[in-house]
Every structure is written in structure tokens, then in C-alpha cells.
Amino acid sequence: MVKYLCLLIMLFHAFQTTANASIVKTNKPYSYEMLENDLKLLKEKYKEEMELKTIGTTHFGQNILAVKLGTGEKNIVLIGSHHGREWLTSMLLMKMLETYAHDYHALEMTGSKNILNDISIWFVPMLNPDGVTIQQHNFKQFSAKQKNQIFHMNDGSKRFKRWKANGVGIDLNRQYPAGWESLDTKVNKPFYKFYKGKKPLQAKEVIALTNFIKEINPSIAVAYHTAGEEIFWKYKNGKNLARDKLIAKKIAKITGYKLNTPPDDAVGGGFTDWFITTYYKPAMTIEISYLVGETSPPLSVFKKEWKRNRLVGLKLAQEAKKISK
């Protein structure tokens, strides 16, 4: 296992010297249009190493894209941008995808053994394209009626930097059927944050993701969020508590993030809550960046957050080898 990591670390450093030739750019807010274009270019460059597919569409018809890297039969999955203001997580996962694809291709060319021959990594870099588009104040695709509805869901404010929900005002990470009934109902209508919907699995994005998870049956699942530099891993883990905590501790060590210890009666509704209680496998919510309030983290934090997270996918792939199907 160690040799896999060492080889990839060495190749990562080699990749840094050619960073100016990279496809994924990190010098401006990461949009849905950038995501689509980058995935197209990456797929063209790494035809043999990658599989690209659409797993569903949003309420405004944008594609929810997933990409597989590796040839292993077992999978892990990494998900970004459950929330509109979390597009930095999409940038992070796309940077991770490109870096790993570059290194994997280089190792395959030399005939070297690679962890991605055993464990494939699925990336869902932007689960909520509509929310990201609204947060970035890109309204060209919306009709006048839709713009008016979005304005009212934003509490009559033109400050869309705080937008968290999907395009129809549902908070996607309060949509999963694991403790959904216990979530508070203070926000009881479509809103820029916290509205849990009329029922779980109402949002098209969540339906698409849960169906996709059922299809690929990942051994480990991670949802990236912002902000707080913290890892959440515990929700009714049952007999797997020790195993899941050990994996989370390893990721905390790599990233330097705090390992959260929620109470046993913690309220759910989130993706990782649902994954843990449905599949009895490890899942984590990784919060990148320092706390920034109701907005997206500044681009200035990306370099540090990338350095902290660059090996997370590889480490999780190693851990997945130890988990039985």
C-alpha cells in the first residue's frame, strides 16, 4: 500500500512542474460551464483511464455529471457542491481528478502497479449546478418568471453569494431519508437555505445521486462541503463505529482538519447520514476552508486546501481495499 502512495506522491510533484499546462484552472470562480468544458477536455486526453456519464438532470435541465477514474471493480465516490455556495469543492475535486488522471496515465505507461487498478474513484464534482449558477449571479438561462421566483426565495435580496439551495429552493443536504422527519421546520417554504422539502428524495438532484449510489455500490463515500476545517463521520454507525472512526482519523491526519464527535442523538437528513445507515459503510462530510459565513470561501484559500486534500482520494482507495462488499 505504501508503495502506491509513494509513487503517486512523486508523480504529483512532477505534475507540479507542468501545472501551467493543466486543464483545470483555479484562478476564478468555478462555474458549471467550466466543469462541462474541463470534463470534455479531460476525457479527450485520458480516453482509456476515464469514464464520463450523466447521472441525471437538475430542475432547470442542467446535467449532473459523474466521472470514473480507474479500472478497479470496487469503487469509492467523492461528491462536491451539494450547496450553491460550495463551488470551491467542485474546483478541488476537478483538480484532484486531473492530477490523479495524469499520474495514473504515467504509471500505466511504465507498467507500474497502481491502486486505481484495484479501486476506481467516482467523482460527482457538482451535484447542484443550478445552485452554483444562481450563487455566481449567472441568470442568462433563466426566464423572467424564474428570476422573480429566485429573488423571492432569496428573501427579496440581490445578495446571491449566500445562496445554498438548489434552483427551486430546496437544501439538498436536508433531503435524505435518514432522520429527515426530525429536522426542524422553521423554514417551511422554498428558500435560499435550510428548506428540507415536503418529503425526502423530492429534489431531482438527490434522486439522481441516490440512484447512482445504488448502481455503483461504493465502499466509501465522501461529500465535500464548506466551511469549517472539520470532518463529520458519525451517524448511527452501529457495529462499524471503530472501523469508521479509524478511517476518519486517518483522513483527519492527512488534512489537519478537526475530527468532529457529534452526540448519539444527532439529527440527520444529510447524504452521509443516509449512506452510513443504508449501506453500513464509511462515509464522511469534509468541510474545507476556515469559516466564512454565508458566502463561498475566497479563492485565496484554494492552494492551502488543495495541499491538504491532494492525497485524500488515494488514501480512501487504499482503505476501501480492506472493506468487504
C-alpha positions in Angstrom: 0.0 0.0 0.0 2.8 2.4 0.9 4.5 2.0 -2.4 1.3 3.1 -4.3 1.2 6.3 -2.3 4.9 7.0 -2.7 4.8 6.6 -6.4 1.8 8.9 -6.7 3.4 11.5 -4.4 6.5 11.5 -6.7 4.4 11.9 -9.8 2.3 14.6 -8.1 5.5 16.6 -7.6 6.4 16.1 -11.2 3.0 17.2 -12.2 3.5 20.5 -10.3 6.3 21.5 -12.7 3.8 21.3 -15.6 0.9 22.9 -13.8 0.8 25.8 -16.3 -0.4 23.2 -18.9 -3.2 21.9 -16.8 -6.8 22.0 -18.0 -8.5 22.8 -14.7 -7.9 26.5 -13.8 -8.1 27.7 -10.2 -7.8 31.5 -10.7 -11.5 32.4 -10.9 -14.9 31.0 -9.5 -15.6 27.6 -10.8 -18.8 27.5 -12.9 -20.9 24.8 -14.4 -19.8 25.8 -17.9 -16.1 25.4 -16.8 -17.0 22.0 -15.4 -18.6 20.8 -18.6 -15.7 22.1 -20.7 -13.0 20.7 -18.4 -14.6 17.2 -18.3 -14.8 17.1 -22.1 -11.1 18.0 -22.5 -10.0 15.6 -19.8 -12.0 12.8 -21.3 -10.3 13.5 -24.7 -6.9 13.5 -23.1 -7.4 10.4 -20.9 -9.7 8.2 -23.0 -8.5 4.9 -21.6 -8.4 6.0 -17.9 -11.8 7.8 -17.6 -15.5 7.1 -18.0 -17.8 10.1 -18.2 -21.6 9.8 -17.7 -24.7 11.9 -16.9 -26.5 10.6 -13.9 -29.5 12.9 -14.0 -30.6 16.5 -14.7 -31.4 19.4 -12.4 -34.8 21.2 -12.1 -33.6 23.6 -14.8 -32.3 20.9 -17.1 -28.5 21.1 -16.4 -26.7 17.8 -16.5 -25.4 16.2 -13.3 -22.1 14.7 -14.4 -20.1 11.8 -12.9 -16.6 10.6 -14.0 -14.9 7.4 -13.1 -11.1 7.1 -12.9 -9.5 3.7 -12.7 -10.3 0.1 -13.7 -10.9 -1.4 -10.3 -14.2 -3.3 -9.8 -14.7 -1.7 -6.3 -15.5 2.0 -6.0 -15.3 5.0 -3.8 -17.2 8.2 -4.5 -16.4 11.8 -3.9 -19.1 14.5 -4.2 -18.9 18.3 -4.4 -21.3 21.2 -4.4 -24.3 19.9 -2.6 -24.8 23.6 -1.9 -24.6 26.5 -4.4 -22.0 28.5 -2.5 -19.7 25.5 -2.3 -18.3 25.6 -5.8 -14.7 25.6 -4.3 -15.3 21.9 -3.6 -16.0 21.3 -7.3 -12.7 23.0 -8.2 -11.0 20.8 -5.6 -12.4 17.6 -7.0 -11.7 18.6 -10.5 -8.1 19.4 -9.6 -7.9 16.0 -7.9 -9.3 14.2 -10.9 -6.9 15.8 -13.3 -3.9 15.2 -11.0 -4.7 11.6 -10.4 -5.5 11.0 -14.1 -2.1 12.4 -15.1 -0.3 10.3 -12.6 -2.3 7.2 -13.4 -1.6 7.6 -17.1 2.1 8.0 -16.4 2.2 4.9 -14.2 0.2 2.8 -16.8 2.7 3.9 -19.5 5.6 2.4 -17.3 3.6 -0.7 -16.5 3.7 0.1 -12.8 1.1 -1.3 -10.4 -1.4 1.2 -9.3 -4.1 1.4 -6.6 -6.6 2.6 -9.3 -6.3 -0.8 -10.9 -8.0 -2.2 -7.8 -10.2 0.6 -6.7 -11.9 3.1 -9.0 -12.7 6.6 -7.9 -16.0 8.1 -9.0 -16.2 11.9 -8.9 -19.5 13.8 -8.8 -17.9 17.3 -8.8 -21.0 19.4 -8.9 -24.2 17.9 -7.7 -26.1 21.3 -7.6 -25.3 23.1 -10.9 -28.5 25.3 -10.6 -27.5 26.5 -7.1 -23.9 27.2 -8.2 -25.2 29.2 -11.2 -27.5 31.3 -9.0 -24.8 31.9 -6.4 -22.5 33.1 -9.2 -25.2 35.5 -10.3 -25.4 33.9 -13.8 -29.1 34.4 -14.7 -28.9 34.3 -18.5 -30.5 30.9 -18.7 -33.5 31.7 -16.5 -36.8 33.2 -17.7 -38.2 36.4 -16.1 -40.6 34.3 -14.1 -37.9 32.1 -12.8 -35.7 35.1 -11.9 -38.6 36.6 -9.9 -39.2 33.3 -8.0 -35.5 33.0 -7.2 -35.5 36.7 -6.0 -38.4 35.9 -3.6 -36.7 32.7 -2.4 -33.7 34.8 -1.6 -35.8 36.8 0.8 -36.0 39.7 -1.6 -32.3 40.3 -1.6 -30.0 40.7 -4.6 -27.1 39.2 -2.5 -26.9 35.8 -4.1 -23.5 35.0 -2.8 -25.2 33.4 0.2 -27.3 31.0 -2.0 -27.2 27.5 -0.6 -30.3 25.7 -2.1 -30.9 24.1 -5.5 -32.8 26.0 -8.2 -36.2 25.6 -6.6 -35.2 26.5 -3.1 -34.6 23.0 -1.5 -31.5 22.4 0.6 -30.1 19.2 -0.9 -28.3 18.1 2.2 -31.5 18.1 4.2 -33.2 15.8 1.6 -32.1 12.3 2.5 -34.3 9.7 4.3 -32.2 9.3 7.4 -33.7 11.3 10.3 -35.5 13.6 7.8 -38.6 13.7 9.9 -36.7 15.1 12.9 -35.3 18.1 11.0 -36.7 21.4 12.2 -39.4 23.1 10.1 -38.6 26.7 10.9 -38.1 27.2 7.2 -41.3 25.8 5.8 -41.2 27.0 2.2 -38.6 27.2 -0.7 -35.8 29.4 0.5 -32.1 30.1 -0.2 -31.2 27.8 2.7 -32.4 25.2 5.1 -35.8 24.2 3.4 -35.9 20.4 3.7 -38.7 19.9 1.2 -42.2 18.4 1.5 -40.7 14.9 1.7 -37.3 13.3 1.4 -36.0 12.4 -2.1 -38.0 15.2 -3.6 -35.2 17.1 -5.3 -34.2 15.8 -8.7 -30.5 16.1 -7.8 -30.9 13.9 -4.7 -32.9 11.3 -6.6 -30.2 11.1 -9.3 -27.4 10.7 -6.7 -29.2 8.1 -4.6 -29.9 6.0 -7.7 -26.3 6.4 -8.8 -25.0 5.3 -5.4 -27.3 2.2 -5.6 -25.8 1.4 -9.1 -22.1 1.7 -8.2 -22.3 0.5 -4.6 -19.2 2.4 -3.3 -17.2 1.1 -0.4 -16.6 4.6 0.9 -18.5 7.8 0.2 -17.4 11.4 0.9 -19.3 14.6 0.5 -17.2 17.8 0.3 -18.6 21.0 1.8 -17.5 24.4 3.0 -16.6 25.6 5.6 -15.1 24.9 9.0 -12.0 22.7 8.5 -13.8 19.7 10.1 -14.7 16.1 9.4 -18.1 14.6 10.3 -18.2 10.8 10.1 -20.6 9.6 12.8 -24.3 8.8 12.5 -25.7 5.6 13.9 -22.6 3.7 12.7 -23.6 0.7 15.0 -21.1 -2.2 15.0 -18.9 -0.4 12.4 -18.1 2.5 14.7 -14.5 1.6 15.4 -13.7 0.9 11.7 -15.3 4.1 10.5 -13.6 6.2 13.2 -10.2 4.8 12.3 -10.6 5.8 8.6 -11.9 9.2 9.6 -8.9 9.7 11.9 -6.5 8.9 9.0 -8.2 11.5 6.8 -8.0 14.0 9.6 -4.3 13.4 10.0 -3.7 13.9 6.2 -5.8 17.1 6.1 -5.2 18.6 9.5 -8.9 19.0 10.0 -10.7 18.6 13.3 -12.5 15.2 13.8 -16.0 16.1 14.9 -17.7 14.0 17.6 -21.5 14.6 17.4 -23.9 13.3 20.0 -25.5 9.9 19.6 -28.9 11.7 19.1 -27.6 13.9 16.3 -30.2 14.9 13.7 -29.7 13.6 10.2 -31.1 14.3 6.8 -27.7 14.6 5.1 -26.0 12.5 2.5 -23.5 10.8 4.8 -26.2 10.0 7.3 -28.2 8.2 4.7 -25.2 6.4 3.2 -24.0 5.1 6.6 -27.4 3.8 7.7 -28.3 2.4 4.2 -25.1 0.7 3.2 -23.3 0.2 6.6 -20.1 1.5 5.1 -17.9 4.5 6.0 -18.9 8.0 4.9 -17.6 11.4 5.7 -18.6 15.0 5.3 -15.3 17.0 4.8 -15.6 20.7 5.4 -12.8 22.6 3.7 -11.7 26.2 4.4 -12.0 28.4 7.5 -15.4 29.6 8.4 -16.6 32.4 6.1 -20.3 32.9 7.0 -23.0 33.0 4.3 -20.8 33.0 1.2 -18.3 31.0 -0.7 -14.7 30.8 0.6 -12.3 33.1 -1.2 -10.1 31.8 -4.0 -7.1 32.7 -1.9 -7.7 29.6 0.3 -7.6 27.1 -2.6 -3.8 26.5 -2.6 -3.8 25.6 1.0 -6.9 23.4 0.9 -5.6 21.6 -2.2 -2.4 20.8 -0.4 -4.3 19.4 2.5 -6.6 17.3 0.4 -4.5 16.2 -2.6 -3.9 12.6 -1.2 -7.4 12.1 0.3 -8.8 10.2 -2.7 -5.8 7.8 -2.8 -5.9 7.2 0.9 -9.6 6.3 0.8 -9.0 4.0 -2.2 -6.4 2.2 0.0 -8.9 1.9 2.8 -11.6 0.6 0.5 -9.5 -2.4 -0.3 -9.9 -3.5 3.3 -13.7 -3.3 3.2 -15.7 -6.3 2.1 -18.5 -5.8 -0.4 
